[in-house]
Amino acid sequence: MPIPVSIPTPLRPLTDNLDTVEVEGASVSELLIALDQKYPGIGERLLDAQGNVRRFVNIYVNGEDIRFLQDKETPVKPGEEVSIVPAIAGG
């Protein structure tokens, strides 16, 4: 069953300007792979060369930061929501 993934404004040109897309996967890692297959190029914006989530990208499952869960191996189930949020810096 597809999982909705919220896409931040800077990445929407890669998703045909959609703010939410649906992809299938049982973990965040699988969702990211499916997302890059469906929207080529988005993966390199989210993951570094080692396949880790970039420092300035935050991914949430039901409002919980995956870095405090199981990182990319965080499981996702139908009905849950995944959000990609760019980090904000300021001063």
GUROSE-95713 format. One record per atom (N, C-alpha, C): residue in one letter; x, y, z; residue number from 1. Coordinates in nm, 3 decimals. Atoms other than C-alpha are relative to their C-alpha. Example, Ala and Ser with C-alpha at 12.3 -4.5 7.8 and 13.67 -1.06 7.14 Angstrom:
2
[rec A; [0.089; -0.119; 0.000]; 1]
[rec A; [1.230; -0.450; 0.780]; 1]
[rec A; [0.090; 0.120; 0.000]; 1]
[rec S; [-0.082; -0.119; -0.006]; 2]
[rec S; [1.367; -0.106; 0.714]; 2]
[rec S; [-0.077; 0.109; 0.073]; 2]
// end
This chain:
91
[rec M; [0.084; -0.118; 0.000]; 1]
[rec M; [0.000; 0.000; 0.000]; 1]
[rec M; [0.089; 0.125; 0.000]; 1]
[rec P; [-0.083; -0.120; 0.010]; 2]
[rec P; [0.143; 0.342; -0.093]; 2]
[rec P; [-0.001; 0.083; 0.128]; 2]
[rec I; [-0.018; -0.088; -0.116]; 3]
[rec I; [0.275; 0.573; 0.178]; 3]
[rec I; [0.014; 0.143; -0.053]; 3]
[rec P; [-0.016; -0.139; 0.043]; 4]
[rec P; [0.229; 0.951; 0.137]; 4]
[rec P; [0.130; 0.059; 0.055]; 4]
[rec V; [-0.125; -0.066; -0.038]; 5]
[rec V; [0.556; 1.146; 0.143]; 5]
[rec V; [-0.014; 0.148; -0.035]; 5]
[rec S; [0.007; -0.145; 0.023]; 6]
[rec S; [0.548; 1.525; 0.187]; 6]
[rec S; [0.134; 0.048; -0.052]; 6]
[rec I; [-0.120; -0.048; 0.069]; 7]
[rec I; [0.796; 1.698; -0.042]; 7]
[rec I; [0.017; 0.150; 0.028]; 7]
[rec P; [-0.022; -0.143; -0.024]; 8]
[rec P; [0.953; 2.035; 0.054]; 8]
[rec P; [0.007; 0.077; -0.132]; 8]
[rec T; [0.004; -0.086; 0.118]; 9]
[rec T; [0.924; 2.325; -0.189]; 9]
[rec T; [0.126; -0.009; -0.087]; 9]
[rec P; [-0.119; 0.005; 0.086]; 10]
[rec P; [1.292; 2.314; -0.305]; 10]
[rec P; [0.013; -0.127; -0.085]; 10]
[rec L; [-0.011; 0.126; 0.074]; 11]
[rec L; [1.251; 1.953; -0.422]; 11]
[rec L; [-0.117; -0.026; -0.092]; 11]
[rec R; [0.120; 0.023; 0.081]; 12]
[rec R; [0.913; 1.987; -0.591]; 12]
[rec R; [0.023; 0.003; -0.150]; 12]
[rec P; [-0.024; 0.009; 0.144]; 13]
[rec P; [1.059; 2.057; -0.937]; 13]
[rec P; [0.036; -0.143; -0.044]; 13]
[rec L; [-0.035; 0.138; 0.032]; 14]
[rec L; [1.183; 1.696; -0.922]; 14]
[rec L; [-0.121; -0.094; 0.005]; 14]
[rec T; [0.120; 0.084; -0.013]; 15]
[rec T; [0.832; 1.565; -0.841]; 15]
[rec T; [-0.117; 0.059; -0.077]; 15]
[rec D; [0.104; -0.063; 0.083]; 16]
[rec D; [0.640; 1.752; -1.112]; 16]
[rec D; [-0.083; 0.100; 0.081]; 16]
[rec N; [0.060; -0.103; -0.087]; 17]
[rec N; [0.565; 2.023; -0.850]; 17]
[rec N; [-0.106; -0.054; 0.094]; 17]
[rec L; [0.093; 0.058; -0.096]; 18]
[rec L; [0.368; 1.783; -0.632]; 18]
[rec L; [0.052; 0.021; 0.142]; 18]
[rec D; [-0.043; -0.019; -0.139]; 19]
[rec D; [0.373; 1.860; -0.260]; 19]
[rec D; [-0.006; -0.130; 0.081]; 19]
[rec T; [0.007; 0.132; -0.061]; 20]
[rec T; [0.285; 1.501; -0.168]; 20]
[rec T; [0.000; -0.104; -0.111]; 20]
[rec V; [-0.004; 0.111; 0.095]; 21]
[rec V; [0.371; 1.184; -0.356]; 21]
[rec V; [-0.022; -0.129; 0.078]; 21]
[rec E; [0.020; 0.129; -0.065]; 22]
[rec E; [0.294; 0.821; -0.282]; 22]
[rec E; [0.094; -0.102; -0.061]; 22]
[rec V; [-0.090; 0.109; 0.042]; 23]
[rec V; [0.549; 0.541; -0.297]; 23]
[rec V; [-0.017; -0.116; 0.098]; 23]
[rec E; [0.014; 0.118; -0.084]; 24]
[rec E; [0.562; 0.190; -0.157]; 24]
[rec E; [0.132; -0.040; 0.060]; 24]
[rec G; [-0.117; 0.051; -0.069]; 25]
[rec G; [0.804; 0.048; 0.094]; 25]
[rec G; [-0.036; -0.031; 0.144]; 25]
[rec A; [0.025; 0.040; -0.139]; 26]
[rec A; [0.821; -0.114; 0.436]; 26]
[rec A; [0.090; 0.075; 0.098]; 26]
[rec S; [-0.090; -0.079; -0.085]; 27]
[rec S; [1.098; 0.116; 0.566]; 27]
[rec S; [0.029; 0.132; -0.071]; 27]
[rec V; [-0.038; -0.128; 0.060]; 28]
[rec V; [1.221; 0.468; 0.509]; 28]
[rec V; [0.099; -0.023; -0.114]; 28]
[rec S; [-0.098; 0.031; 0.103]; 29]
[rec S; [1.511; 0.323; 0.311]; 29]
[rec S; [-0.068; -0.045; -0.129]; 29]
[rec E; [0.073; 0.047; 0.118]; 30]
[rec E; [1.273; 0.141; 0.076]; 30]
[rec E; [-0.080; 0.112; -0.065]; 30]
[rec L; [0.075; -0.115; 0.055]; 31]
[rec L; [1.062; 0.455; 0.038]; 31]
[rec L; [0.092; 0.091; -0.079]; 31]
[rec L; [-0.095; -0.088; 0.068]; 32]
[rec L; [1.370; 0.658; -0.057]; 32]
[rec L; [0.044; -0.060; -0.133]; 32]
[rec I; [-0.036; 0.067; 0.125]; 33]
[rec I; [1.469; 0.400; -0.319]; 33]
[rec I; [-0.114; 0.014; -0.101]; 33]
[rec A; [0.117; -0.010; 0.088]; 34]
[rec A; [1.116; 0.397; -0.463]; 34]
[rec A; [-0.020; 0.143; -0.047]; 34]
[rec L; [0.014; -0.141; 0.034]; 35]
[rec L; [1.106; 0.777; -0.456]; 35]
[rec L; [0.098; 0.039; -0.111]; 35]
[rec D; [-0.101; -0.031; 0.102]; 36]
[rec D; [1.429; 0.800; -0.657]; 36]
[rec D; [-0.029; -0.071; -0.131]; 36]
[rec Q; [0.036; 0.070; 0.124]; 37]
[rec Q; [1.304; 0.540; -0.906]; 37]
[rec Q; [-0.114; 0.072; -0.071]; 37]
[rec K; [0.115; -0.068; 0.058]; 38]
[rec K; [0.981; 0.731; -0.958]; 38]
[rec K; [0.035; 0.143; -0.044]; 38]
[rec Y; [-0.040; -0.138; 0.029]; 39]
[rec Y; [1.146; 1.077; -0.956]; 39]
[rec Y; [0.153; 0.005; -0.001]; 39]
[rec P; [-0.146; 0.006; 0.008]; 40]
[rec P; [1.506; 1.035; -1.075]; 40]
[rec P; [0.067; 0.132; 0.039]; 40]
[rec G; [-0.077; -0.116; -0.043]; 41]
[rec G; [1.756; 1.270; -0.915]; 41]
[rec G; [-0.031; 0.044; 0.141]; 41]
[rec I; [0.034; -0.044; -0.136]; 42]
[rec I; [1.576; 1.320; -0.586]; 42]
[rec I; [0.087; -0.071; 0.104]; 42]
[rec G; [-0.082; 0.075; -0.094]; 43]
[rec G; [1.785; 1.051; -0.417]; 43]
[rec G; [0.132; 0.068; 0.030]; 43]
[rec E; [-0.129; -0.066; -0.023]; 44]
[rec E; [2.112; 1.238; -0.467]; 44]
[rec E; [-0.014; 0.130; 0.078]; 44]
[rec R; [0.025; -0.121; -0.080]; 45]
[rec R; [1.954; 1.545; -0.308]; 45]
[rec R; [-0.025; -0.034; 0.147]; 45]
[rec L; [0.035; 0.042; -0.136]; 46]
[rec L; [1.851; 1.345; 0.000]; 46]
[rec L; [0.110; -0.081; 0.068]; 46]
[rec L; [-0.101; 0.091; -0.055]; 47]
[rec L; [2.140; 1.099; 0.043]; 47]
[rec L; [0.139; 0.039; -0.045]; 47]
[rec D; [-0.138; -0.029; 0.037]; 48]
[rec D; [2.516; 1.143; 0.049]; 48]
[rec D; [0.058; -0.120; -0.077]; 48]
[rec A; [-0.063; 0.104; 0.081]; 49]
[rec A; [2.766; 0.925; -0.142]; 49]
[rec A; [0.002; -0.136; 0.069]; 49]
[rec Q; [0.002; 0.125; -0.075]; 50]
[rec Q; [2.759; 0.664; 0.135]; 50]
[rec Q; [-0.142; -0.054; 0.020]; 50]
[rec G; [0.138; 0.044; -0.013]; 51]
[rec G; [2.380; 0.639; 0.119]; 51]
[rec G; [-0.068; 0.043; 0.128]; 51]
[rec N; [0.058; -0.052; -0.124]; 52]
[rec N; [2.319; 0.822; 0.446]; 52]
[rec N; [-0.081; 0.126; -0.028]; 52]
[rec V; [0.079; -0.122; 0.014]; 53]
[rec V; [2.058; 1.094; 0.485]; 53]
[rec V; [0.093; 0.119; 0.024]; 53]
[rec R; [-0.086; -0.118; -0.013]; 54]
[rec R; [2.233; 1.426; 0.431]; 54]
[rec R; [-0.030; 0.075; 0.130]; 54]
[rec R; [0.013; -0.071; -0.129]; 55]
[rec R; [2.293; 1.636; 0.745]; 55]
[rec R; [-0.109; 0.105; -0.002]; 55]
[rec F; [0.096; -0.111; 0.006]; 56]
[rec F; [2.070; 1.918; 0.625]; 56]
[rec F; [-0.140; -0.045; -0.043]; 56]
[rec V; [0.131; 0.054; 0.034]; 57]
[rec V; [1.777; 1.687; 0.544]; 57]
[rec V; [-0.054; -0.074; 0.123]; 57]
[rec N; [0.066; 0.069; -0.110]; 58]
[rec N; [1.536; 1.576; 0.815]; 58]
[rec N; [-0.117; -0.078; -0.058]; 58]
[rec I; [0.112; 0.084; 0.044]; 59]
[rec I; [1.293; 1.291; 0.759]; 59]
[rec I; [-0.077; -0.042; 0.125]; 59]
[rec Y; [0.087; 0.031; -0.113]; 60]
[rec Y; [0.998; 1.235; 0.989]; 60]
[rec Y; [-0.102; -0.105; -0.040]; 60]
[rec V; [0.108; 0.096; 0.016]; 61]
[rec V; [0.760; 0.942; 1.026]; 61]
[rec V; [-0.101; 0.033; 0.111]; 61]
[rec N; [0.103; -0.042; -0.095]; 62]
[rec N; [0.438; 1.058; 1.192]; 62]
[rec N; [0.052; 0.104; 0.099]; 62]
[rec G; [-0.051; -0.108; -0.082]; 63]
[rec G; [0.621; 1.364; 1.323]; 63]
[rec G; [0.122; -0.033; 0.083]; 63]
[rec E; [-0.118; 0.042; -0.076]; 64]
[rec E; [0.912; 1.166; 1.474]; 64]
[rec E; [0.122; -0.003; -0.093]; 64]
[rec D; [-0.124; -0.004; 0.077]; 65]
[rec D; [1.265; 1.233; 1.346]; 65]
[rec D; [0.059; -0.141; -0.006]; 65]
[rec I; [-0.051; 0.136; 0.014]; 66]
[rec I; [1.402; 0.907; 1.205]; 66]
[rec I; [0.136; -0.017; 0.066]; 66]
[rec R; [-0.131; 0.011; -0.065]; 67]
[rec R; [1.744; 0.987; 1.357]; 67]
[rec R; [-0.015; -0.047; 0.145]; 67]
[rec F; [0.025; 0.043; -0.138]; 68]
[rec F; [1.587; 0.918; 1.698]; 68]
[rec F; [-0.080; -0.130; 0.003]; 68]
[rec L; [0.068; 0.128; 0.010]; 69]
[rec L; [1.412; 0.604; 1.575]; 69]
[rec L; [0.102; -0.102; -0.049]; 69]
[rec Q; [-0.094; 0.097; 0.055]; 70]
[rec Q; [1.588; 0.350; 1.354]; 70]
[rec Q; [0.065; 0.052; -0.127]; 70]
[rec D; [-0.058; -0.066; 0.116]; 71]
[rec D; [1.723; 0.601; 1.102]; 71]
[rec D; [-0.068; -0.050; -0.128]; 71]
[rec K; [0.062; 0.041; 0.126]; 72]
[rec K; [1.667; 0.477; 0.744]; 72]
[rec K; [-0.074; -0.132; 0.011]; 72]
[rec E; [0.067; 0.129; -0.017]; 73]
[rec E; [1.557; 0.137; 0.873]; 73]
[rec E; [-0.130; 0.012; 0.080]; 73]
[rec T; [0.126; -0.022; -0.069]; 74]
[rec T; [1.259; 0.294; 1.051]; 74]
[rec T; [-0.113; -0.060; -0.083]; 74]
[rec P; [0.110; 0.059; 0.076]; 75]
[rec P; [0.957; 0.086; 0.952]; 75]
[rec P; [-0.113; 0.099; -0.023]; 75]
[rec V; [0.119; -0.080; 0.031]; 76]
[rec V; [0.655; 0.247; 0.788]; 76]
[rec V; [-0.114; -0.095; -0.035]; 76]
[rec K; [0.118; 0.082; 0.024]; 77]
[rec K; [0.304; 0.109; 0.771]; 77]
[rec K; [-0.106; 0.083; -0.070]; 77]
[rec P; [0.111; -0.074; 0.062]; 78]
[rec P; [-0.005; 0.201; 0.572]; 78]
[rec P; [-0.069; 0.089; 0.104]; 78]
[rec G; [0.065; -0.096; -0.088]; 79]
[rec G; [-0.171; 0.506; 0.722]; 79]
[rec G; [0.097; 0.096; 0.066]; 79]
[rec E; [-0.100; -0.090; -0.057]; 80]
[rec E; [0.155; 0.661; 0.840]; 80]
[rec E; [0.040; 0.104; -0.104]; 80]
[rec E; [-0.042; -0.108; 0.089]; 81]
[rec E; [0.292; 0.982; 0.696]; 81]
[rec E; [0.149; 0.024; 0.016]; 81]
[rec V; [-0.144; -0.030; 0.002]; 82]
[rec V; [0.649; 1.060; 0.598]; 82]
[rec V; [0.016; 0.141; -0.054]; 82]
[rec S; [-0.026; -0.137; 0.042]; 83]
[rec S; [0.776; 1.416; 0.570]; 83]
[rec S; [0.150; 0.019; -0.017]; 83]
[rec I; [-0.139; -0.038; 0.023]; 84]
[rec I; [1.101; 1.540; 0.420]; 84]
[rec I; [0.006; 0.151; 0.024]; 84]
[rec V; [-0.008; -0.141; -0.039]; 85]
[rec V; [1.205; 1.872; 0.574]; 85]
[rec V; [0.145; 0.045; -0.006]; 85]
[rec P; [-0.138; -0.049; 0.000]; 86]
[rec P; [1.519; 2.068; 0.490]; 86]
[rec P; [0.029; 0.071; 0.133]; 86]
[rec A; [-0.040; -0.067; -0.122]; 87]
[rec A; [1.710; 2.190; 0.794]; 87]
[rec A; [0.006; 0.151; -0.025]; 87]
[rec I; [-0.002; -0.145; 0.010]; 88]
[rec I; [1.686; 2.561; 0.861]; 88]
[rec I; [0.108; 0.053; 0.093]; 88]
[rec A; [-0.106; -0.060; -0.081]; 89]
[rec A; [1.984; 2.759; 0.979]; 89]
[rec A; [-0.022; 0.151; 0.001]; 89]
[rec G; [0.015; -0.145; -0.009]; 90]
[rec G; [1.993; 3.115; 1.091]; 90]
[rec G; [0.083; 0.053; 0.114]; 90]
[rec G; [-0.077; -0.056; -0.110]; 91]
[rec G; [2.141; 3.349; 1.331]; 91]
[rec G; [-0.030; 0.146; 0.016]; 91]
// end
